[in-house]
Amino acid sequence: MNTSPEASGPAPAEPRVDSATMGDFAKAMTGDSVLPTPRRLNLDPDKTKNGLAQLVLTVVKLLHELLEKQAIRRIDSGGLTDAEIERLGLTLMRQSEELARLCREFGLDDKDLNLDLGPLGKLL
């Protein structure tokens, strides 16, 4: 008995699917496709510095607002003396002024610090 491939006839052809999507998939799987060039980052030092400043100032502004809310709670609860309330108000006012000065220095305003968190809404 002869079991050579020639004796049993030609090998069956591979099944083919005529579909643009399947063709793209097949190219991707076999490595025949040309991949797009990767996107390059624009690492302009001025823009990078400004972006980092925006992130840091956003966090500082968020912390400032949390401190203000906590201060109001403590004042409303009656746990602070008049001198402590005065000192707390002065400290928060100076902090707010410094935050505004830093924003001006980097060319940012309040809306730049209010990040959009997508489905969660605005940060501030």
ROVO-388589 format. One record per residue: residue number from 1; residue in one letter; x, y, z of N, C-alpha, C in turn. Coordinates in Angstrom, 2 decimals. Each point is the difference from the previous one (the first is absolute). Last residue first. Example, Ala and Ser with C-alpha at 12.3 -4.5 7.8 and 13.67 -1.06 7.14 Angstrom:
BEGIN
@nr:2&rest:s&nc1:12.85&nc2:-2.25&nc3:7.08&cac1:0.82&cac2:1.19&cac3:0.06&cc1:-0.77&cc2:1.09&cc3:0.73
@nr:1&rest:a&nc1:0.29&nc2:-5.72&nc3:-0.07&cac1:-0.89&cac2:1.19&cac3:0.00&cc1:0.90&cc2:1.20&cc3:0.00
This chain:
BEGIN
@nr:124&rest:l&nc1:-13.64&nc2:70.51&nc3:39.81&cac1:-0.28&cac2:1.05&cac3:1.01&cc1:-1.35&cc2:0.64&cc3:-0.26
@nr:123&rest:l&nc1:1.35&nc2:-3.74&nc3:-2.73&cac1:0.68&cac2:-0.24&cac3:1.27&cc1:-0.41&cc2:1.00&cc3:1.06
@nr:122&rest:k&nc1:-3.30&nc2:-1.62&nc3:-4.09&cac1:1.15&cac2:0.88&cac3:0.25&cc1:0.58&cc2:-0.26&cc3:1.37
@nr:121&rest:g&nc1:-2.57&nc2:-4.12&nc3:-2.15&cac1:-0.25&cac2:1.44&cac3:-0.03&cc1:1.28&cc2:0.80&cc3:0.23
@nr:120&rest:l&nc1:-0.80&nc2:-4.92&nc3:-0.52&cac1:-0.11&cac2:0.50&cac3:1.37&cc1:-0.29&cc2:1.49&cc3:0.07
@nr:119&rest:p&nc1:0.79&nc2:-2.47&nc3:-4.12&cac1:-1.32&cac2:-0.31&cac3:0.56&cc1:-0.18&cc2:0.49&cc3:1.44
@nr:118&rest:g&nc1:4.06&nc2:2.17&nc3:-2.06&cac1:-0.86&cac2:-0.85&cac3:-0.81&cc1:-1.35&cc2:-0.24&cc3:0.66
@nr:117&rest:l&nc1:3.38&nc2:3.00&nc3:1.70&cac1:0.23&cac2:-1.39&cac3:0.35&cc1:-0.93&cc2:-0.94&cc3:-0.74
@nr:116&rest:d&nc1:2.30&nc2:5.22&nc3:-0.39&cac1:-1.18&cac2:-0.78&cac3:-0.36&cc1:0.32&cc2:-1.47&cc3:0.25
@nr:115&rest:l&nc1:2.25&nc2:4.47&nc3:2.54&cac1:0.14&cac2:-1.09&cac3:-0.95&cc1:-1.32&cc2:-0.71&cc3:-0.23
@nr:114&rest:n&nc1:1.70&nc2:4.82&nc3:1.74&cac1:-1.19&cac2:-0.81&cac3:0.20&cc1:-0.02&cc2:-1.10&cc3:-1.06
@nr:113&rest:l&nc1:3.26&nc2:3.50&nc3:0.15&cac1:0.23&cac2:-0.89&cac3:1.14&cc1:-1.18&cc2:-0.92&cc3:0.26
@nr:112&rest:d&nc1:-0.05&nc2:3.37&nc3:-3.39&cac1:1.08&cac2:-0.93&cac3:-0.35&cc1:0.26&cc2:-1.00&cc3:1.11
@nr:111&rest:k&nc1:-3.10&nc2:3.56&nc3:0.59&cac1:-0.58&cac2:-1.05&cac3:-0.84&cc1:1.07&cc2:-1.00&cc3:-0.45
@nr:110&rest:d&nc1:1.25&nc2:3.84&nc3:2.61&cac1:-0.76&cac2:-1.00&cac3:0.77&cc1:-0.55&cc2:-1.11&cc3:-0.88
@nr:109&rest:d&nc1:4.27&nc2:2.29&nc3:-2.02&cac1:-1.10&cac2:0.59&cac3:0.77&cc1:-0.80&cc2:-1.13&cc3:0.66
@nr:108&rest:l&nc1:5.40&nc2:1.03&nc3:-2.13&cac1:-1.17&cac2:-0.86&cac3:0.19&cc1:-1.09&cc2:0.78&cc3:0.71
@nr:107&rest:g&nc1:4.87&nc2:1.04&nc3:-1.16&cac1:-0.99&cac2:0.29&cac3:-1.03&cc1:-1.24&cc2:-0.87&cc3:0.09
@nr:106&rest:f&nc1:3.97&nc2:0.28&nc3:3.00&cac1:0.02&cac2:-1.04&cac3:-1.02&cc1:-1.06&cc2:0.21&cc3:-1.08
@nr:105&rest:e&nc1:0.42&nc2:3.12&nc3:3.60&cac1:1.38&cac2:-0.23&cac3:-0.43&cc1:0.08&cc2:-1.03&cc3:-1.12
@nr:104&rest:r&nc1:-4.15&nc2:0.83&nc3:2.18&cac1:0.37&cac2:1.09&cac3:-0.92&cc1:1.40&cc2:-0.22&cc3:-0.56
@nr:103&rest:c&nc1:-1.40&nc2:-2.99&nc3:3.29&cac1:-0.78&cac2:-0.21&cac3:-1.22&cc1:0.34&cc2:1.08&cc3:-1.04
@nr:102&rest:l&nc1:1.84&nc2:0.42&nc3:4.29&cac1:0.65&cac2:-1.07&cac3:-0.76&cc1:-0.74&cc2:-0.29&cc3:-1.30
@nr:101&rest:r&nc1:-1.93&nc2:3.11&nc3:2.94&cac1:1.26&cac2:0.53&cac3:-0.53&cc1:0.71&cc2:-1.05&cc3:-0.85
@nr:100&rest:a&nc1:-3.90&nc2:-1.28&nc3:2.33&cac1:-0.34&cac2:0.88&cac3:-1.13&cc1:1.27&cc2:0.56&cc3:-0.64
@nr:99&rest:l&nc1:0.55&nc2:-2.52&nc3:3.89&cac1:-0.45&cac2:-0.87&cac3:-1.07&cc1:-0.35&cc2:0.82&cc3:-1.24
@nr:98&rest:e&nc1:1.03&nc2:2.32&nc3:3.89&cac1:1.21&cac2:-0.63&cac3:-0.55&cc1:-0.35&cc2:-0.93&cc3:-1.15
@nr:97&rest:e&nc1:-3.56&nc2:1.98&nc3:2.38&cac1:0.74&cac2:1.02&cac3:-0.74&cc1:1.26&cc2:-0.58&cc3:-0.65
@nr:96&rest:s&nc1:-2.50&nc2:-2.78&nc3:2.86&cac1:-0.76&cac2:0.28&cac3:-1.23&cc1:0.72&cc2:1.02&cc3:-0.87
@nr:95&rest:q&nc1:1.76&nc2:-0.89&nc3:4.26&cac1:0.17&cac2:-1.17&cac3:-0.86&cc1:-0.70&cc2:0.22&cc3:-1.34
@nr:94&rest:r&nc1:-0.64&nc2:3.20&nc3:3.32&cac1:1.37&cac2:0.08&cac3:-0.54&cc1:0.27&cc2:-1.16&cc3:-0.95
@nr:93&rest:m&nc1:-4.09&nc2:-0.05&nc3:2.29&cac1:0.01&cac2:1.12&cac3:-0.94&cc1:1.39&cc2:0.13&cc3:-0.65
@nr:92&rest:l&nc1:-0.59&nc2:-3.17&nc3:3.43&cac1:-0.67&cac2:-0.44&cac3:-1.23&cc1:-0.01&cc2:1.10&cc3:-1.06
@nr:91&rest:t&nc1:1.76&nc2:1.09&nc3:4.26&cac1:0.84&cac2:-1.02&cac3:-0.65&cc1:-0.62&cc2:-0.46&cc3:-1.32
@nr:90&rest:l&nc1:-2.49&nc2:2.92&nc3:2.73&cac1:1.15&cac2:0.70&cac3:-0.58&cc1:0.90&cc2:-0.98&cc3:-0.76
@nr:89&rest:g&nc1:-3.64&nc2:-1.77&nc3:2.42&cac1:-0.46&cac2:0.77&cac3:-1.15&cc1:1.13&cc2:0.71&cc3:-0.71
@nr:88&rest:l&nc1:0.98&nc2:-2.28&nc3:4.01&cac1:-0.36&cac2:-0.95&cac3:-1.06&cc1:-0.45&cc2:0.73&cc3:-1.26
@nr:87&rest:r&nc1:0.82&nc2:2.54&nc3:3.88&cac1:1.26&cac2:-0.53&cac3:-0.54&cc1:-0.26&cc2:-0.96&cc3:-1.16
@nr:86&rest:e&nc1:-3.75&nc2:1.69&nc3:2.31&cac1:0.69&cac2:1.09&cac3:-0.70&cc1:1.28&cc2:-0.52&cc3:-0.66
@nr:85&rest:i&nc1:-2.34&nc2:-2.95&nc3:2.77&cac1:-0.78&cac2:0.26&cac3:-1.22&cc1:0.68&cc2:1.07&cc3:-0.83
@nr:84&rest:e&nc1:1.79&nc2:-0.88&nc3:4.21&cac1:0.28&cac2:-1.11&cac3:-0.92&cc1:-0.75&cc2:0.19&cc3:-1.32
@nr:83&rest:a&nc1:-0.86&nc2:3.07&nc3:3.45&cac1:1.37&cac2:0.18&cac3:-0.48&cc1:0.37&cc2:-1.10&cc3:-1.00
@nr:82&rest:d&nc1:-4.18&nc2:-0.27&nc3:2.20&cac1:0.01&cac2:1.10&cac3:-0.97&cc1:1.40&cc2:0.22&cc3:-0.59
@nr:81&rest:t&nc1:-0.96&nc2:-4.93&nc3:1.63&cac1:-0.12&cac2:1.31&cac3:0.64&cc1:0.00&cc2:1.07&cc3:-1.09
@nr:80&rest:l&nc1:-1.82&nc2:-5.17&nc3:-0.68&cac1:1.13&cac2:0.91&cac3:-0.14&cc1:-0.26&cc2:1.31&cc3:0.74
@nr:79&rest:g&nc1:-3.14&nc2:-3.79&nc3:-0.60&cac1:1.19&cac2:-0.53&cac3:0.63&cc1:1.22&cc2:0.91&cc3:-0.07
@nr:78&rest:g&nc1:-4.82&nc2:0.06&nc3:-1.80&cac1:0.32&cac2:0.78&cac3:1.19&cc1:1.26&cc2:-0.46&cc3:0.72
@nr:77&rest:s&nc1:-2.36&nc2:-1.35&nc3:-4.28&cac1:-0.18&cac2:-0.87&cac3:1.18&cc1:0.34&cc2:0.73&cc3:1.30
@nr:76&rest:d&nc1:0.54&nc2:2.13&nc3:-4.27&cac1:-1.42&cac2:-0.24&cac3:0.27&cc1:-0.23&cc2:-0.87&cc3:1.24
@nr:75&rest:i&nc1:4.44&nc2:0.71&nc3:-1.50&cac1:-0.57&cac2:1.28&cac3:0.49&cc1:-1.46&cc2:-0.21&cc3:0.37
@nr:74&rest:r&nc1:2.20&nc2:-3.60&nc3:-1.97&cac1:0.50&cac2:0.23&cac3:1.36&cc1:-0.54&cc2:1.29&cc3:0.59
@nr:73&rest:r&nc1:-1.07&nc2:-1.04&nc3:-4.50&cac1:-0.62&cac2:-0.98&cac3:0.91&cc1:0.44&cc2:0.24&cc3:1.45
@nr:72&rest:i&nc1:2.05&nc2:2.57&nc3:-3.34&cac1:-1.39&cac2:0.43&cac3:0.18&cc1:-0.72&cc2:-0.96&cc3:0.95
@nr:71&rest:a&nc1:4.35&nc2:-1.15&nc3:-1.29&cac1:0.02&cac2:1.16&cac3:0.89&cc1:-1.42&cc2:0.49&cc3:0.28
@nr:70&rest:q&nc1:0.57&nc2:-3.45&nc3:-3.14&cac1:0.25&cac2:-0.49&cac3:1.35&cc1:0.00&cc2:1.15&cc3:0.99
@nr:69&rest:k&nc1:-0.35&nc2:1.10&nc3:-4.51&cac1:-1.22&cac2:-0.67&cac3:0.45&cc1:0.16&cc2:-0.54&cc3:1.41
@nr:68&rest:e&nc1:3.79&nc2:1.94&nc3:-2.03&cac1:-1.04&cac2:1.01&cac3:0.24&cc1:-1.27&cc2:-0.64&cc3:0.54
@nr:67&rest:l&nc1:3.47&nc2:-2.85&nc3:-1.38&cac1:0.34&cac2:0.68&cac3:1.26&cc1:-1.04&cc2:1.06&cc3:0.35
@nr:66&rest:l&nc1:-0.38&nc2:-2.13&nc3:-4.15&cac1:-0.34&cac2:-0.94&cac3:1.07&cc1:0.30&cc2:0.61&cc3:1.37
@nr:65&rest:e&nc1:1.25&nc2:2.44&nc3:-3.79&cac1:-1.46&cac2:-0.01&cac3:0.14&cc1:-0.45&cc2:-0.97&cc3:1.09
@nr:64&rest:h&nc1:4.60&nc2:0.13&nc3:-1.06&cac1:-0.42&cac2:1.28&cac3:0.59&cc1:-1.52&cc2:0.02&cc3:0.22
@nr:63&rest:l&nc1:1.87&nc2:-3.67&nc3:-2.31&cac1:0.29&cac2:-0.05&cac3:1.43&cc1:-0.43&cc2:1.27&cc3:0.71
@nr:62&rest:l&nc1:-0.40&nc2:-0.05&nc3:-4.66&cac1:-0.92&cac2:-0.97&cac3:0.58&cc1:0.21&cc2:-0.10&cc3:1.51
@nr:61&rest:k&nc1:3.03&nc2:2.62&nc3:-2.41&cac1:-1.31&cac2:0.66&cac3:0.07&cc1:-1.04&cc2:-0.94&cc3:0.63
@nr:60&rest:v&nc1:4.27&nc2:-1.75&nc3:-0.84&cac1:0.06&cac2:0.97&cac3:1.09&cc1:-1.34&cc2:0.70&cc3:0.17
@nr:59&rest:v&nc1:0.46&nc2:-2.94&nc3:-3.62&cac1:-0.01&cac2:-0.76&cac3:1.26&cc1:0.01&cc2:0.97&cc3:1.19
@nr:58&rest:t&nc1:0.42&nc2:1.91&nc3:-4.22&cac1:-1.33&cac2:-0.60&cac3:0.13&cc1:-0.11&cc2:-0.76&cc3:1.31
@nr:57&rest:l&nc1:4.17&nc2:1.75&nc3:-1.23&cac1:-0.90&cac2:1.05&cac3:0.49&cc1:-1.43&cc2:-0.51&cc3:0.14
@nr:56&rest:v&nc1:3.21&nc2:-2.94&nc3:-1.84&cac1:0.32&cac2:0.28&cac3:1.40&cc1:-0.94&cc2:1.06&cc3:0.57
@nr:55&rest:l&nc1:-0.43&nc2:-1.02&nc3:-4.60&cac1:-0.35&cac2:-1.15&cac3:0.82&cc1:0.23&cc2:0.29&cc3:1.48
@nr:54&rest:q&nc1:1.37&nc2:3.25&nc3:-3.11&cac1:-1.46&cac2:-0.09&cac3:0.02&cc1:-0.45&cc2:-1.16&cc3:0.89
@nr:53&rest:a&nc1:4.59&nc2:0.49&nc3:-0.80&cac1:-0.48&cac2:1.06&cac3:0.89&cc1:-1.52&cc2:-0.06&cc3:0.11
@nr:52&rest:l&nc1:1.99&nc2:-2.85&nc3:-3.07&cac1:0.29&cac2:-0.45&cac3:1.35&cc1:-0.48&cc2:1.02&cc3:1.02
@nr:51&rest:g&nc1:-0.37&nc2:1.16&nc3:-4.49&cac1:-0.92&cac2:-1.10&cac3:0.30&cc1:0.22&cc2:-0.53&cc3:1.40
@nr:50&rest:n&nc1:2.95&nc2:3.30&nc3:-1.64&cac1:-1.32&cac2:0.57&cac3:0.24&cc1:-1.02&cc2:-1.09&cc3:0.36
@nr:49&rest:k&nc1:4.32&nc2:-1.34&nc3:-1.26&cac1:0.07&cac2:0.73&cac3:1.27&cc1:-1.37&cc2:0.56&cc3:0.37
@nr:48&rest:t&nc1:0.43&nc2:-1.97&nc3:-4.17&cac1:0.09&cac2:-1.02&cac3:1.03&cc1:0.01&cc2:0.64&cc3:1.37
@nr:47&rest:k&nc1:0.15&nc2:2.80&nc3:-3.74&cac1:-1.33&cac2:-0.59&cac3:0.16&cc1:0.00&cc2:-1.07&cc3:1.08
@nr:46&rest:d&nc1:4.12&nc2:2.01&nc3:-1.09&cac1:-0.90&cac2:1.01&cac3:0.56&cc1:-1.39&cc2:-0.57&cc3:0.24
@nr:45&rest:p&nc1:3.35&nc2:-2.75&nc3:-2.10&cac1:0.25&cac2:0.25&cac3:1.42&cc1:-0.95&cc2:1.02&cc3:0.62
@nr:44&rest:d&nc1:-1.12&nc2:-3.40&nc3:-4.01&cac1:0.43&cac2:1.39&cac3:0.08&cc1:0.19&cc2:0.35&cc3:1.47
@nr:43&rest:l&nc1:-1.04&nc2:-4.40&nc3:-2.46&cac1:0.61&cac2:0.29&cac3:1.29&cc1:0.61&cc2:1.39&cc3:0.01
@nr:42&rest:n&nc1:-3.63&nc2:-3.30&nc3:-2.70&cac1:0.59&cac2:1.32&cac3:-0.16&cc1:0.53&cc2:0.43&cc3:1.36
@nr:41&rest:l&nc1:-0.75&nc2:-5.11&nc3:-2.06&cac1:-0.33&cac2:0.98&cac3:1.01&cc1:0.68&cc2:1.31&cc3:-0.33
@nr:40&rest:r&nc1:-1.57&nc2:-3.86&nc3:-3.61&cac1:1.11&cac2:0.52&cac3:0.78&cc1:-0.51&cc2:1.03&cc3:1.00
@nr:39&rest:r&nc1:-2.16&nc2:-4.58&nc3:-2.54&cac1:-0.12&cac2:1.44&cac3:0.20&cc1:1.14&cc2:0.46&cc3:0.88
@nr:38&rest:p&nc1:0.52&nc2:-4.29&nc3:-3.29&cac1:-0.51&cac2:0.40&cac3:1.31&cc1:-0.04&cc2:1.52&cc3:0.11
@nr:37&rest:t&nc1:-0.69&nc2:-2.56&nc3:-4.67&cac1:1.10&cac2:0.46&cac3:0.84&cc1:-0.56&cc2:0.45&cc3:1.34
@nr:36&rest:p&nc1:-2.56&nc2:-3.82&nc3:-2.69&cac1:0.21&cac2:1.44&cac3:-0.06&cc1:1.15&cc2:0.40&cc3:0.93
@nr:35&rest:l&nc1:-0.11&nc2:-4.81&nc3:-2.35&cac1:-0.53&cac2:0.68&cac3:1.17&cc1:0.23&cc2:1.49&cc3:-0.13
@nr:34&rest:v&nc1:-0.67&nc2:-3.98&nc3:-3.68&cac1:0.94&cac2:1.05&cac3:0.35&cc1:-0.63&cc2:0.77&cc3:1.15
@nr:33&rest:s&nc1:-0.77&nc2:-5.35&nc3:-1.40&cac1:-0.51&cac2:1.37&cac3:-0.02&cc1:1.12&cc2:0.97&cc3:0.38
@nr:32&rest:d&nc1:0.38&nc2:-4.84&nc3:-0.03&cac1:0.12&cac2:0.59&cac3:-1.33&cc1:-0.43&cc2:1.46&cc3:-0.04
@nr:31&rest:g&nc1:-0.02&nc2:-3.45&nc3:3.68&cac1:1.07&cac2:0.98&cac3:-0.02&cc1:0.18&cc2:0.65&cc3:-1.36
@nr:30&rest:t&nc1:-3.32&nc2:-3.30&nc3:1.73&cac1:1.17&cac2:-0.54&cac3:-0.69&cc1:1.15&cc2:0.99&cc3:-0.06
@nr:29&rest:m&nc1:-4.20&nc2:1.14&nc3:2.05&cac1:0.49&cac2:-1.20&cac3:0.66&cc1:1.25&cc2:-0.56&cc3:-0.65
@nr:28&rest:a&nc1:-2.26&nc2:3.75&nc3:-1.87&cac1:0.54&cac2:0.37&cac3:1.30&cc1:0.61&cc2:-1.21&cc3:0.69
@nr:27&rest:k&nc1:-2.23&nc2:-0.66&nc3:-4.07&cac1:1.25&cac2:0.74&cac3:-0.20&cc1:0.65&cc2:0.35&cc3:1.32
@nr:26&rest:a&nc1:-4.23&nc2:-2.01&nc3:0.14&cac1:1.01&cac2:-0.96&cac3:-0.43&cc1:1.34&cc2:0.69&cc3:-0.24
@nr:25&rest:f&nc1:-3.71&nc2:2.69&nc3:1.03&cac1:0.38&cac2:-0.80&cac3:1.16&cc1:1.12&cc2:-0.97&cc3:-0.37
@nr:24&rest:d&nc1:-1.93&nc2:2.47&nc3:-3.43&cac1:0.81&cac2:0.87&cac3:0.85&cc1:0.50&cc2:-0.76&cc3:1.22
@nr:23&rest:g&nc1:-2.97&nc2:-2.27&nc3:-2.78&cac1:1.26&cac2:0.21&cac3:-0.69&cc1:0.95&cc2:0.88&cc3:0.81
@nr:22&rest:m&nc1:-4.37&nc2:-0.63&nc3:1.50&cac1:0.80&cac2:-1.20&cac3:0.24&cc1:1.34&cc2:0.11&cc3:-0.70
@nr:21&rest:t&nc1:-3.02&nc2:3.46&nc3:-0.76&cac1:0.37&cac2:-0.02&cac3:1.41&cc1:0.88&cc2:-1.20&cc3:0.30
@nr:20&rest:a&nc1:-1.84&nc2:0.42&nc3:-4.28&cac1:1.02&cac2:1.03&cac3:0.21&cc1:0.49&cc2:-0.03&cc3:1.44
@nr:19&rest:s&nc1:-1.77&nc2:-4.35&nc3:-2.55&cac1:-0.54&cac2:1.07&cac3:0.83&cc1:1.11&cc2:1.00&cc3:0.25
@nr:18&rest:d&nc1:-0.71&nc2:-5.07&nc3:-2.00&cac1:0.11&cac2:1.26&cac3:-0.72&cc1:-0.71&cc2:1.08&cc3:0.79
@nr:17&rest:v&nc1:2.45&nc2:-4.86&nc3:1.19&cac1:-1.15&cac2:0.82&cac3:0.29&cc1:0.22&cc2:1.32&cc3:-0.71
@nr:16&rest:r&nc1:1.92&nc2:-5.40&nc3:-0.53&cac1:0.22&cac2:1.44&cac3:-0.06&cc1:-1.30&cc2:0.72&cc3:0.31
@nr:15&rest:p&nc1:2.61&nc2:-5.21&nc3:0.71&cac1:-1.23&cac2:0.77&cac3:-0.21&cc1:0.31&cc2:1.50&cc3:0.07
@nr:14&rest:e&nc1:3.61&nc2:-3.59&nc3:-1.74&cac1:-0.45&cac2:0.61&cac3:1.24&cc1:-1.28&cc2:0.78&cc3:-0.27
@nr:13&rest:a&nc1:1.22&nc2:-4.37&nc3:-2.94&cac1:0.31&cac2:1.44&cac3:0.10&cc1:-0.52&cc2:0.54&cc3:1.33
@nr:12&rest:p&nc1:1.56&nc2:-5.21&nc3:-0.77&cac1:-1.16&cac2:0.89&cac3:-0.13&cc1:0.43&cc2:1.46&cc3:0.20
@nr:11&rest:a&nc1:3.39&nc2:-3.62&nc3:-2.09&cac1:-0.49&cac2:0.42&cac3:1.32&cc1:-1.19&cc2:0.94&cc3:-0.19
@nr:10&rest:p&nc1:1.09&nc2:-3.78&nc3:-3.75&cac1:0.47&cac2:1.30&cac3:0.47&cc1:-0.62&cc2:0.33&cc3:1.36
@nr:9&rest:g&nc1:0.60&nc2:-5.19&nc3:-1.06&cac1:-0.53&cac2:1.13&cac3:-0.74&cc1:0.48&cc2:1.33&cc3:0.58
@nr:8&rest:s&nc1:1.30&nc2:-4.59&nc3:1.26&cac1:-1.36&cac2:0.27&cac3:0.44&cc1:-0.61&cc2:1.19&cc3:-0.70
@nr:7&rest:a&nc1:4.49&nc2:-1.47&nc3:-0.88&cac1:-0.88&cac2:-1.11&cac3:-0.28&cc1:-1.44&cc2:0.30&cc3:0.40
@nr:6&rest:e&nc1:3.61&nc2:2.97&nc3:0.86&cac1:-0.31&cac2:-0.03&cac3:-1.43&cc1:-1.02&cc2:-1.07&cc3:-0.31
@nr:5&rest:p&nc1:1.74&nc2:0.54&nc3:4.43&cac1:-1.01&cac2:1.00&cac3:-0.37&cc1:-0.36&cc2:-0.04&cc3:-1.46
@nr:4&rest:s&nc1:1.56&nc2:-4.54&nc3:2.43&cac1:0.62&cac2:1.29&cac3:-0.36&cc1:-1.08&cc2:0.97&cc3:-0.43
@nr:3&rest:t&nc1:-0.24&nc2:-4.79&nc3:1.43&cac1:-0.63&cac2:1.10&cac3:0.75&cc1:0.64&cc2:1.34&cc3:-0.31
@nr:2&rest:n&nc1:-0.75&nc2:-5.43&nc3:-1.95&cac1:0.79&cac2:1.21&cac3:-0.17&cc1:-0.72&cc2:1.15&cc3:0.70
@nr:1&rest:m&nc1:0.17&nc2:-5.66&nc3:0.34&cac1:-0.84&cac2:1.17&cac3:0.00&cc1:0.88&cc2:1.22&cc3:0.00
